[in-house]
Each structure stands twice: as C-alpha cells, then as structure tokens.
C-alpha cells in the first residue's frame, strides 16, 4: 500500500518500531509531568504549566543554528545515540527526585530546561536522519509515517499514563519512560552504518550557519510555511494547556480524564498523518486549508457544553493539526537541498517549537484571567489567521486567480482557479556550484526544463 511503502525498507522499519516504543514513553512522561505541575505542585495553575513548556521548548530558539550545523556536518547516527542517552538520564533523574518526595516546582523547571537543551540538539538530527534510511522519493511518505508513529504513541501513552499516575504516581511513570529509551537506542544500534544512504556534508569553515539562512531567504515558499508554523506553534498547538484547563477547571475532572482526552485527540492526529502519507507530494494549498479547518474545529471545541462534546470536537482538531504539521514538515524536507537540510530543519523546528515561550504563558494567562474556553479560542484564532496568511500569499504569488465566466449562471460566474503548470514561475532559486540558478515551480521545487511535468494535484479541484 502506498500509505505504508516506507515500511518495506528494513532500516526504516527498525527505526519505526524503536521510535514508536520510545514515543509511547515520552507521551507517558509528558502527561505525568503536566499533571504533576498542574495538580500537585502549583494548585491548578495553568500559568505554571506554560512556564514548564516554555523552558522545555525555549532552547530551540537559541541552539537551532548550531544544532542544524551539527546535523549537516557529523554522523547523525552517533549524534542520536548521544542525545537519546542524555534524555534517558534526565528522565531517570526526575523520576528519582519525585519518588524521593523531594520534588518541588523549581526542580521540574530545571529538568524541563535541561531536557529542552538536549531536545534542541536532537530534533534536527532526528528529523533528517530519515533521509539516510529511505530513498529521496520515499522521504515525504517516511516523514508522514513518523508523524503517525508519534501520534499513535500519543493515543496510547497518555491513556496509560493517566491510569498509572493515579495508581502509582508520576515518579514511576518517569522511570518507565527511561526504560523505553532503550528501544530507540537498540534500534539505532541495529541499523548498520554501511547500509545508510550517503548524504552531502557541510564543509568546515566560517559562514556555514549563515549559508543556511541565505538558502531560506531565497525560498519565499519556505518563508511563508515558516510564518504559518510560527503562528500555529505559538498560539494554536498548546493542546496540553487548554485540555488540562478545560478538564480540571471547566469540567472538574481528574488525571484519568485528562489522559483520555489526549488519546481521543490523537485519533484524529493519526488519521491526519496517514492521509498525508497517502499523498505523493505535500502541497502548499493543503497546508493552509488544514490550518483553516483547525481554526473552525477549535472554535467548536471552545463552545462545547460538556466533557463528551469537547472530546468529540478534539478529533477534527487533531486531524487538521496533524495534516497541517505533517504536510509542512514534508514539504520543507522534500524541497530542500540535502546539503543544507539539517540547518533548514533546525530553523523549522526552532520557529515551530521556539514560539512556545511566548505562546504558552500567554495562553495560560488567558485561561487564568478569562477562563479555559478563551484559551481554546486563541487556538481557533491562530488557525484562521494562518489560513488567511496562506491565502494572501498564494494569490499574490500567482498560484490562484479569479476568473470571470460570462456564460455561466449563478455563483459560477466568478470562480477561483489554480494556475496550470507552466503559467507561473517564481524567481530563480539559489545558485549552484557553477553559479547558475535553476528556475523553480510554484511549490519551490527545482525544474530541470522549461516546464515541469503536470501533477495530479495541480488540477482545479485540488
């Protein structure tokens, strides 16, 4: 099946299984940590949860350029062994602290910051390591299946964590997560170095970080995707915050209900990732349409009268969110020069995750001051604004146009149509080694001739 074609590659299959087990443990710890902060260490303060998220994700902003250069220059396999081992040790340390009864809120803040530093170094390496496991035309599919794995774990992990947090406490959940890192390390060790696809490496010398920024500056299609993920990542995707606030404050329920809602949302997330895996190539129009769908679904969630209705509305929220995220990630990876892919993906992850230090405390403040429903409303506004930004850019870039058909009747007199292949050409991309600049199509992919081959998604009904 085309949806799962990357699983036919042995190396990717080994990676997928190890990552799935590790991701289950990661989601268990995230759920237990969030509930520990919210219910035990801060007296149901959503703002404290926002600070924890900000500390854990903030290092992305500062370390991204160097993390991307590491991913482009050194063995990604060895780097992954180092970062995954460090995260296992941090999980064990926090678990022992909680089990001893000595944990305080500031302890969690410190561990969140340390984990954020390691995660910032790990993220671009893990994202781009996939390109060494599968051939180039499988890359978008492999990225989508990674998202599916992550969200299957998101569906399983919080539900298990919710039960275990109540039954045995969050400390033991942290220790279980430590054990799951062994699966990821075993998977990495099981992939022979000789079987990995060779990728271009960044040369030594000054200016290599600047080279990555220069590449992105010459790609306006990637810039608009980065703007979109910044808006969504900063204000739209703070699921843990507004779900915890709705469960604990609005509906007055416990950690079990909180974990269950995370799993319910993951049902839609898995569906969105698998739908993205079916598509041969991510499209810009899909990214922004999914953002608009997320905004509408989040608006309905904000108006949900009870726990059951709120849970139902989280399914489309997850579907549209993951369709947008997976398509954006696959688009950037599959259209970026392999020699700078690590630096570009580091910038991508920095913008996507690094906005949390701004958005998470803000959403937590909105929840505390105006109520949990308004925090969900912030997510709805983020989705609508992102869709509007994308629509404006697509029209201004010439990918859509208004067409008047005087022979038509009713509303079909005025139509919005996609440009046909060859009708629009962006400015030339960055120069190659010989100083020549290759023309690119509307989605930023280099073209080898005067016009690219038609793609089914270029039809008017795409």
N, C-alpha and C positions, 0 to 999 in steps of 0.2 A: 504494500500500500504506500502511496506517495507520502502520506502523512508521517509514516514511520521509517522512511527509507534510510535515514542515517543510522538506525539501529542495526542495519545489515552490515555495518562496518564494525569489526571486532573491537578495535581500540575505543571507538565511541561507545559501544555497548558496555565495556568495562567501566569507562568513565561515568556513564549514565547511572549504572547501578550504585557505584560508590557515592556519587553526588546525591542520589535520592535518599540513601540511608543517612548521610550527613545532614542533608537539608531537613529531614524529619526532626533530628536532634536540635538543629538550630531553631526551628519554629517552636519546639517544646520550650527551649530556654527563653526565647523572646516572650512567649506568652507568660511563663512563670515570672520572668523579671518584671514585666509590665504590671502584673497583678501584685507582685511584691512591693513595688514602689507605690502603686495606686492605693492598695487596700491596707498594707501593713506599715509602711514607713512614712507615709505622707498624709494619712487621714483623707483619702479620696481626693487628692489634689491633682487635677489633670495638668496643671502647670508643671508639677514635678515630673510627670511623665514626659512632657515636652522638653524639659531640660535634659533628661536622660537620653532621649532620642537625638537631641542637638549635639550632645557630647559624643555620642557614638558615631554620628554621621558627619559632624563638622570637619574632622581631619581631611575628608575628601577634598575640601576647598583648597587646603594648603599643600597637600602632598601629591596631588594629582599629576603635576608636570613631571616630577621625579619618578613617580610610580609608573607612568606611561613609558618613560625612557628606559627604565629597568626592564619592562615587558618587551620592548623592541630590541634591547641590546643583549640580554643574557638569557640563559636557558630557563624557559618558563616552567619546565618540569621541576627543576631544582628550587626555583623560587616558590612554587606551590608547596613543596614539601616543608620549606621553612615557615611559610605563613600559616599553613594549616596546623603545624605542630605548635606554633605560638598561640593560636586561638584555642587549641585544646588545653594548654596550660592555664590560660586565663579563665576558661570555663571551670576548670578544676579548682583554681584559687578562690573564685567567687563562691563556688559550691561549698567548699570547706569553711569559708567565713560565715556563710548563712547557717550551716549545720552546727557551728560552734555557738550560735546565738549572739555573736558579737556584731553582726552586720548592722550598719546604720546607713542612712540615705547617702551620706557623702562617700561611703565606701562604694556603693553602686555607681555613683558618678565617676569615681576614679577608674573603676574597671570598665565602665562604658567608654571612657576616653581612650584607655589603652587598647581596648578592642577596636575602637574606631581607627586608631593609627595603623594597626595590623591589617584591618579590613581595607583601608585605603590603598595599601601596598598590594593586597591580594586581588582586588577587584579587576583591574585591567589585565593582570596576568591570567586570571581565571577566564575572563571574557574572551581573550584572544587565543588561549590555549586550544580552544575548539578548532581553530583553523589548521592546527597541526594534526588533528585527528581525522578530519574528513577532507575530501577534495573541495575545490572552490565552489562548484555548482551545488554542493550539498550544504553550504555554510548557512544560508538563511533557514533551511529546514532544521539543522542542528541547533541553531540559536533558539528557534521556537520550541523545540523539544526540551531544551534546557529550562525554558520558562515553564513548560508543562510539568517537568520534574519538580521544579521549585514549588509549584502550586499544588501538585499532588501532595507534597510534603506539608504544605500549608493547610491542606484539608485534613491530613491525618494528625500532624504534630500538635496543633492547638487543642484538638479534642482530647487527645491522650494527656496533654499537659494539664488541661482543666481538671480532669479527674485526679491525676496524680498530685497536683498542687493542693487540692483539698484533702486527699487521702494521706500523703506522706510529706508534703511540704515542698516549697520551691528549691530548697538546697539539694535534695536528691534528684530533682529534675536536671539541675545543672550538672550533676555528676554523671547522669545518663548521657547527656549531650557530649561530655568529654569522651565517653566510650565510642560514640558514633563517629567521631573524627578518625578513629582507627580505620573505618571502612573507606574513607576518602584517601587516606594515606596508603592503604593497601592497594587501592585501585590505581593510584599514580605509580606505585612501585611495579605493578603488574603489566604496565604498558612499556614495552622495550623501547629504549631511546632510538634504536636503529630503524624502527617502523614509523616514526613520526615524520610528517611532511616537513621538509626543509622550508623555512621562511626567511625572507631577506632580513638582515640585522642592521640596526642603525650603526653607522660608523662612529668611531671615537672622535673626540674633539669638541670645540666650543660651538654653540649655536644650535645644538640638536633639539633642545626644548623649543627654541624659537621656530625651528623648522616645522614642528607640529602645528603651532599656532598659525604660521603662514599658510600651511596647507588648508586649514579650516577657513581662513579668511578668504581664500579663493574659491570656496564652495558655498555659495549663498543658500543652496538647498539644504546643506547640513546645518548652516546657521539657523535657519527657520525651524528645523527639527530641534535644535538645542534650546531655542526660545520656548518651544512648546513643552519640552520635558522639564524645563525650569519652572514654568507656571504650574504644571501638573504636579511635579515632585515637591514643590514648595508648599502649595496650598490645597492640592486636590487629593493626594495619596496618603494622608495622615490617618489611615484606617484605624490603627490601634488606638489613637487618641479618641476619635469620635465614637468608636464602637464601645470602648471602655466607659466613656462618659454616658452614653445612652443606656448601657446595661446597668451600671452602678448607680447613676444619679436619676435618670429618667424613669427606668423600669424597676430599680431597687433589687436587682438580682446578683448572683454570686459569680465566682470564677468559672464554674462549670458552664453557665450560660454565656459568659464571655468567650471561652474557648470554642463552644459550639458555633457561635456566630462567625468566628474567624474561619471555621471549617465550611460553613454554609457559603460564605463569600468565595472561598477557594473553589467551590464547584463551578461558579461562573468563570473564575480565573483560568481553571484548567480548560474549560470549553473555549475560551478566547485564545489561549496558547495553541490548542490543537487546530483551531480554524486558521490561525496564522501559519501553522506548519503546512497546511494543505496548499497554500498559495506558493507559486513558483518564485515570485519576487515581491518583496514588500513595496507598497506604493504610497506616495505622499498623501493622496486623497483618502486612503484608508486610515492613515494616522489621525487626520483631523476630523474625519467623520466619527471615528471611535471616541475621540475626546468630547465631541458634542453629545453623543449617546450617553457617555458617563455623566455629563452635566445634568442631563434630563433625569437619569436614574437616581442620581444623588439628591436631586430636588424632591423626588417622590419619597426617598428614604427619610428626608428631613421632616416630611409631613406624616410619616407613619404613626397611626394612633396607638399601636401596641407592639409588643415584642415579636409576635408572629409575623405581622405585616412588615415590620422592619427587616426581619430575617429574609423574607421573600424578596424585598427590594434590593438586598445586598447581592443577589445572584447576578442581575444585569449590571450592577456596579462593577463587580469583579470581571465579568465578561468584557465589557467595554474598556475597562482599565488595562487589562492584560493584552487585548487586541492592540491598543494604542502603544503600550510599552514594548511589546514583542516586535511589532512592526517597525517602530522607531529604531530599536536596537539592531534588528536585522538589516534595515535599510542602511544605517551608518556603517556597519561592519562590511556588508557585501559591496558597497560602492566606494570604499576607502582603499587607497593604495596599501598593499600589505606591509611595505617598508615603514609606514607611519601609523599603522593600525593601532598599535599599543598606545601611542600618545593621543590619538584621536579618541579612543575609547576611554582613556583616563579622563580626558576633558569631558566626555559624555557623562561618565559616572560622577565626576565632581559636580557638574551642573545639576544632574538628576538628584543626587543624594545630598549634595552640599547646601541646597536651599533649605533643608530641614532645620538648621539652626535659626532660620528666620521664620519659617512657616509653623513648625511645631509649637514653639512658645506662643506664637500669635493665636493659633487655633485653640491651644489650651486656655489662653486668656479669654478668648471669645466664649468658650464653654463655661468658664467660671463666672463671667460677668453677665452674659446674655442667655446662657442655657445651652445644653448639648445640641438641641436642634439647629441652632445658629452655626455651630461648628460644622455640621453636615452641610449647611447652606453655603459655607465658604468653599467646600469641595465642589458643590454644584456650580457656583460662580466661576471657579477655576476652569472647569470643563467647557463651559460656554465661551469664556474668553479665549481659551486655546483654540477652539474651533473657529472663532471669528478671526483670530490672527492668521490661521492657516488659510481660510477662505480668501482673505485680502491678499495674502502673498501669492496664492495660486492664480488668482485673477490678474494681479499685476505682473506676474511672470509670464503670462500668456498661455497658461495651461487650460483655462476656461474662457469662454467668450459668450456674450449674449448674441442670439440670432433671432431675427425677425422673419417670420414666415407669413406673408400676407394671404397666402392661400389657405392657411389653417384656420380653424374655428376655435372659439373659446380660449382657454388658458394656453393652448399650444401655439398661439400666435407669437408668444415670447418664450424662447427656450434657452436653457443654459447647456452648452455642449462642451465636451472635451476636445482639445485640439487633436487633429490627426497626426500620426507620425510624420516628422519632417517639416511640419508647419512652424515649429518654434525651435530655436537653438539658443541655449544660454551662451554667455561669453565663455571663451576658451578657458580650460582648467589650467592647473599649474604646469609649468614647463617640464619636459622630460630631460634626460641626461644630455641630449643633443641640443637643448634649447627650443625644441618645437612644442607647441601647445596643441593638444588634441581637443577637438570640439566635443561637447558633452550634450546629452539629451536633456529633456526637462526634468528627469529624475537624477541627474548628476552622474550618469554612467558614461565612461569614455566610449566614443564611437569610432570604429575603425574606418568607416567610409563616409560618404556624403550624407547618408541617411541610415538610421538603424532599422533592423527588421521589425515588422509590426509585432506587437504583443497583444494577446487577447484582452488584457486589462485596459488597453487604450481605446476600447470601444466606447460609444457614447453612453452606454448603460453601466459603465464601470463605477 
